[in-house]
Each structure stands twice: as C-alpha cells, then as structure tokens.
Amino acid sequence: RRLAEFSRQRGILLVPGVELLVEGKHVVVLNPDKDQCAARTYSELRALGRRNAVILAPHPYYPLDHCLRNALVKNIDVFDAIEYSSVYLRGIGFNGRARRVAQRFGLPLVGTSDMHFEPFTDTTFTWIQAEPCVNSVVEAVREGRVRLDTRSCTCTRAAQMFWRTVRDMTQGLWTRQN
C-alpha cells in the first residue's frame, strides 16, 4: 500500500507482475491473475490464455540455468514480448539473439533493468504508447506499441552489479545453511 501511495503521488503507474519458475525457467507475467501465478508448465499457461496479462520472456539467452534459451522458440506461442536486458557491456552481451528471435516472430522487445535492487535500474527501459492505466499498457505491449531505449553499462557499473548479485546470493546460501 505504501508503494502504491508513493507512486500515485508521483504520477507513476505500477503494473503488478510476477517472475514465475515454469518448467525450471523464468517467465514474467505482468498483471497476472491467481491462476496464472500458480502456473508451473507452458501447457498450463497456454490453457489459461492471456486473459488481461502480458507474458514476457525474460533474459532468454543469458548463460544461466533458469534462462529460457531453446524453450523460448519451442514455446513462442506463449509469449507476448521478449525482454532486452540492461545487463550488457558495449559489444558484449546476450541480447542479440533475443532481438533476432523477436524480429523473426514479430514480438516486441521490452527493455527492463531486471535488477531486483537500486541503483541499477537506469540504463534500459521501454517507452509505451498507452493511456496511464494497466489495461491500456497491457494492450499496448501486446500490440507492439513500444520503443526500446537502452545504453550499455559501464565496466564499473557491471562490476558493481556482479558484486551485489554475488553478495546477495551468497548471503542467501549462508542464511539457509545456518
């Protein structure tokens, strides 16, 4: 509620979303309903349909176990958009294949920070042609009325992101083991 009030006072539209683990891979659903939040397979997502949500393929070709990679094309019909992640250096990154797959299948690229903490949220974002309401944003993304705005990370910023991620992951492991 505090975040909703904070954003309302500043004219910021919050779009609810969840990052699911679907067949061991990350899938983002923006404006999900309860059934979509419970989906654990691509078949379940297909059966539920889009409803009033956007299904996004996050960081699909990054070299991590939870990234979609081959599962993206195999299940392309499930997705409304593909993420263009902010985590890249000039000439070094994993967004190129995501861009090619988006073009091949006519899906929009949606720029996100995919950072779960500040201050690493300022290099990649999406301009959306929509009224400032969730339904309008959902419709605009599905229809491709978006424009990617991105610039690569600096080496310093990439090192900071890497260090923060490793620190947070190891703290989580330490907490679970003790």
Helices and strands as residue ranges (DSSP letters): H 2-9, E 17-22, E 25-30, H 34-38, H 42-48, E 54-57, H 70-74, G 76-78, E 81-85, H 96-105, E 109-112, E 124-128, H 134-143, E 146-150, H 155-177
